[in-house]
Amino acid sequence: MRKWEKEGLEFRITTYDVADEAQRVSMSLVKNLMLEMAKASMKFDNARYGFHDLPYTYRERQLDAVLLPALSKICQGLVMTELPVIRKIKDEEKRQTESTGRADYWCIYKDYSFVIELKHSYDRYGSHKTRQDTVVDRWQEMNEQLRNAAADYRNFEEKTKGVIRLGLHVITSITAKSANDQTVQQYKDKVKEIQYRLVKDMTGKRPTTKPDMVMCWLVPMRMAENDDGNIPGLWMFAKWFEPIKHKGAKLMNKT
């Protein structure tokens, strides 16, 4: 875990597997997306709004208020939401069948297409146990969604190097205690411990679902103390898959 400071904001970053160009591009997208989301969230730090219920206090749809503008900014507007996809799943009798669904986001970033699935959960950071239903199960569901639609992504026609499936699980740290200088500092001291627990519990006995990257935004003291939710940190756990050589990549190579 390393410290990263940018534009007056403080983060903690851990990368587990960054070995080739596609992985470096994925890491760059996640890093810049988290930065821009934090900057967008900071706009709520004003007397007119009064610190009530920041976007990451709720679920995916409310989080979209800062995530979508951030994604659009770093992708120069090449973004779509609720992209229809066909997933191959197994029914109750273990037979493979097709199901129509929607991917949360599609974008183009640094010559790669990205299909992004988003999940959001809460974690009581003072606890020694990660909630199964709202954290672990959502992380595993996100991984399955990205795997099940791989065949459909091969038909994408945009001329990019490949389609990267990216899962983002945003986790809001919460506590029943009122935030103050002491509790915020205690949170900073426990960040590495919190990350270890979350990664261990979210992965469980499925090593292939281990995150490739983890970021934590240490919410500025002023916002943590004034926010009704007593939120000292916001996490982003990222899982990416190797690029799919889609139809557009083949067309690009012919030109």
C-alpha positions as CSV (number, residue, x, y, z in Angstrom):
1,M,0.0,0.0,0.0
2,R,1.5,3.3,-1.0
3,K,0.5,6.9,-0.3
4,W,-0.6,9.1,-3.2
5,E,-1.4,12.8,-2.9
6,K,-2.9,14.7,-5.8
7,E,-4.6,18.2,-6.0
8,G,-4.8,18.4,-2.2
9,L,-6.4,15.0,-1.8
10,E,-4.9,11.9,-0.1
11,F,-5.2,8.3,-1.2
12,R,-3.8,4.8,-0.5
13,I,-3.2,2.6,-3.4
14,T,-2.4,-1.1,-3.8
15,T,-1.9,-2.9,-7.1
16,Y,-1.6,-6.7,-7.2
17,D,-1.1,-7.5,-10.9
18,V,0.1,-4.9,-13.4
19,A,2.3,-6.6,-16.0
20,D,1.3,-5.5,-19.5
21,E,-0.1,-2.5,-21.4
22,A,-3.7,-3.4,-20.9
23,Q,-3.3,-3.8,-17.2
24,R,-1.4,-0.5,-17.0
25,V,-4.2,1.3,-18.9
26,S,-6.8,-0.3,-16.6
27,M,-4.8,0.9,-13.6
28,S,-4.6,4.4,-15.0
29,L,-8.4,4.5,-15.6
30,V,-9.2,3.4,-12.1
31,K,-6.7,5.8,-10.5
32,N,-7.9,8.8,-12.5
33,L,-11.5,7.9,-12.1
34,M,-11.2,7.8,-8.3
35,L,-9.4,11.1,-8.3
36,E,-12.1,12.8,-10.4
37,M,-14.9,11.2,-8.2
38,A,-13.2,12.6,-5.1
39,K,-12.9,16.0,-6.7
40,A,-16.5,16.0,-7.7
41,S,-17.5,14.9,-4.2
42,M,-15.6,17.9,-2.8
43,K,-18.0,20.3,-4.5
44,F,-20.5,19.3,-1.9
45,D,-18.2,20.8,0.7
46,N,-20.0,24.2,1.0
47,A,-22.2,26.1,3.3
48,R,-25.1,26.2,0.9
49,Y,-25.4,22.4,0.7
50,G,-24.6,21.9,4.4
51,F,-22.8,18.5,4.1
52,H,-26.1,16.5,4.0
53,D,-25.9,13.0,2.4
54,L,-23.0,12.9,0.0
55,P,-23.4,10.8,-3.2
56,Y,-21.4,7.9,-1.8
57,T,-23.8,7.8,1.2
58,Y,-26.4,6.0,-0.9
59,R,-26.2,3.3,-3.6
60,E,-25.1,2.9,-7.2
61,R,-27.7,5.3,-8.7
62,Q,-26.8,8.2,-6.4
63,L,-23.1,7.4,-6.7
64,D,-23.6,7.9,-10.4
65,A,-23.8,11.7,-9.7
66,V,-20.1,11.8,-9.3
67,L,-18.9,8.7,-11.1
68,L,-20.5,9.4,-14.5
69,P,-19.2,13.0,-14.9
70,A,-15.7,11.7,-13.8
71,L,-15.8,8.9,-16.3
72,S,-16.9,11.2,-19.1
73,K,-14.1,13.6,-18.3
74,I,-11.3,11.2,-18.4
75,C,-12.7,9.4,-21.5
76,Q,-13.4,12.7,-23.3
77,G,-17.1,12.0,-23.6
78,L,-16.9,8.5,-25.1
79,V,-19.2,7.0,-22.5
80,M,-22.5,5.2,-22.5
81,T,-24.6,3.9,-19.7
82,E,-26.9,0.8,-19.4
83,L,-25.5,-0.9,-22.4
84,P,-27.6,-3.9,-23.5
85,V,-25.6,-7.2,-23.3
86,I,-26.4,-10.9,-23.7
87,R,-25.1,-13.1,-20.9
88,K,-24.7,-16.8,-21.0
89,I,-25.8,-18.3,-17.7
90,K,-26.8,-21.7,-16.3
91,D,-30.4,-22.4,-15.4
92,E,-31.6,-24.5,-12.4
93,E,-30.8,-27.7,-14.2
94,K,-27.3,-26.6,-15.1
95,R,-28.1,-26.0,-18.8
96,Q,-26.6,-23.1,-20.5
97,T,-29.0,-20.4,-21.6
98,E,-29.0,-16.8,-22.6
99,S,-30.2,-13.8,-20.6
100,T,-30.5,-10.2,-21.7
101,G,-29.0,-7.7,-19.3
102,R,-27.3,-4.3,-19.1
103,A,-23.7,-3.4,-18.4
104,D,-23.5,-0.3,-16.2
105,Y,-21.0,1.6,-18.4
106,W,-19.1,1.4,-21.7
107,C,-16.3,3.8,-22.5
108,I,-13.1,4.1,-24.6
109,Y,-9.9,5.0,-22.7
110,K,-6.4,5.1,-24.2
111,D,-7.3,3.0,-27.2
112,Y,-9.2,0.3,-25.3
113,S,-12.9,-0.3,-24.9
114,F,-14.1,-0.8,-21.4
115,V,-17.2,-2.5,-20.1
116,I,-17.8,-1.6,-16.5
117,E,-19.9,-3.2,-13.8
118,L,-20.5,-1.2,-10.7
119,K,-21.4,-2.3,-7.2
120,H,-21.7,-0.3,-4.0
121,S,-21.7,-1.5,-0.4
122,Y,-21.1,-0.2,3.1
123,D,-18.5,-1.5,5.6
124,R,-18.4,-0.9,9.4
125,Y,-14.7,-0.4,9.6
126,G,-14.6,-1.1,13.3
127,S,-15.9,-4.6,12.8
128,H,-13.8,-7.7,12.4
129,K,-16.3,-9.3,10.1
130,T,-17.2,-8.3,6.5
131,R,-20.9,-8.6,5.7
132,Q,-21.6,-11.5,3.4
133,D,-24.8,-10.3,1.8
134,T,-23.9,-6.7,1.0
135,V,-20.2,-6.9,0.4
136,V,-18.9,-10.4,-0.4
137,D,-22.0,-11.5,-2.5
138,R,-22.1,-8.4,-4.5
139,W,-18.4,-8.7,-5.3
140,Q,-18.8,-12.3,-6.5
141,E,-21.9,-11.4,-8.5
142,M,-20.0,-8.6,-10.3
143,N,-17.3,-11.1,-11.3
144,E,-19.9,-13.5,-12.7
145,Q,-21.6,-10.7,-14.7
146,L,-18.3,-9.8,-16.4
147,R,-17.5,-13.4,-17.2
148,N,-21.0,-14.3,-18.5
149,A,-21.1,-11.7,-21.2
150,A,-17.7,-12.3,-22.8
151,A,-19.1,-13.8,-26.0
152,D,-21.3,-10.7,-26.6
153,Y,-18.3,-8.4,-26.3
154,R,-16.6,-10.1,-29.2
155,N,-19.1,-8.5,-31.5
156,F,-18.3,-4.9,-30.6
157,E,-17.3,-2.9,-33.7
158,E,-15.4,0.1,-32.3
159,K,-11.8,0.2,-33.6
160,T,-9.9,-0.3,-30.4
161,K,-7.2,-2.7,-29.2
162,G,-9.6,-4.8,-27.3
163,V,-12.5,-4.9,-24.8
164,I,-11.5,-4.9,-21.2
165,R,-14.0,-6.0,-18.7
166,L,-13.7,-4.0,-15.5
167,G,-15.5,-4.5,-12.2
168,L,-15.6,-1.6,-9.7
169,H,-16.9,-2.2,-6.2
170,V,-17.1,1.1,-4.2
171,I,-17.3,0.6,-0.5
172,T,-18.2,3.4,1.9
173,S,-16.7,3.1,5.4
174,I,-19.2,3.9,8.1
175,T,-19.3,4.0,11.9
176,A,-21.8,4.7,14.6
177,K,-19.3,7.1,16.2
178,S,-19.2,10.8,15.4
179,A,-16.2,11.7,13.4
180,N,-13.6,13.9,15.0
181,D,-9.8,14.4,14.8
182,Q,-9.2,11.3,16.9
183,T,-11.5,8.9,15.1
184,V,-10.4,10.1,11.7
185,Q,-6.7,9.5,12.6
186,Q,-7.6,6.1,14.0
187,Y,-9.2,5.3,10.7
188,K,-6.0,6.3,8.8
189,D,-4.0,4.1,11.1
190,K,-6.2,1.1,10.4
191,V,-6.5,1.5,6.6
192,K,-4.0,-1.3,5.8
193,E,-5.8,-3.6,8.3
194,I,-9.2,-2.8,6.8
195,Q,-8.0,-3.5,3.3
196,Y,-6.5,-6.9,4.3
197,R,-9.8,-7.9,5.8
198,L,-11.9,-6.8,2.9
199,V,-9.7,-8.5,0.3
200,K,-9.5,-11.7,2.2
201,D,-13.2,-11.9,2.8
202,M,-14.4,-10.8,-0.6
203,T,-12.1,-13.3,-2.3
204,G,-12.8,-16.2,0.0
205,K,-12.0,-19.5,-1.6
206,R,-12.1,-18.1,-5.1
207,P,-8.6,-16.8,-5.8
208,T,-9.5,-15.8,-9.4
209,T,-11.8,-13.1,-8.0
210,K,-9.0,-11.3,-6.0
211,P,-9.0,-7.6,-6.8
212,D,-6.2,-6.4,-9.1
213,M,-6.2,-2.9,-7.5
214,V,-7.5,-1.2,-4.4
215,M,-7.8,2.5,-3.7
216,C,-8.9,4.3,-0.6
217,W,-9.7,8.0,-0.6
218,L,-9.1,9.5,2.9
219,V,-12.0,11.9,3.1
220,P,-10.7,15.3,4.3
221,M,-11.2,15.9,8.0
222,R,-13.6,18.8,7.5
223,M,-16.0,16.7,5.4
224,A,-15.7,13.6,7.6
225,E,-16.6,15.7,10.7
226,N,-19.5,17.5,9.2
227,D,-21.1,14.7,7.1
228,D,-24.1,13.2,8.7
229,G,-22.9,9.7,7.8
230,N,-19.6,9.9,9.7
231,I,-17.7,8.7,6.6
232,P,-13.8,8.9,6.9
233,G,-13.0,6.9,3.8
234,L,-14.2,5.7,0.4
235,W,-12.8,2.5,-1.2
236,M,-12.7,1.3,-4.8
237,F,-11.9,-2.4,-5.4
238,A,-11.1,-3.1,-9.1
239,K,-11.1,-6.4,-11.0
240,W,-10.0,-6.4,-14.7
241,F,-9.8,-9.2,-17.3
242,E,-7.5,-9.6,-20.2
243,P,-8.7,-7.8,-23.4
244,I,-11.1,-9.6,-25.7
245,K,-10.1,-9.3,-29.3
246,H,-13.4,-8.1,-30.7
247,K,-14.6,-7.4,-34.2
248,G,-13.4,-3.8,-34.1
249,A,-9.9,-4.8,-33.2
250,K,-9.7,-7.0,-36.2
251,L,-11.0,-4.2,-38.4
252,M,-8.4,-1.8,-36.9
253,N,-5.6,-4.2,-37.8
254,K,-6.7,-4.3,-41.4
255,T,-6.5,-0.5,-41.9
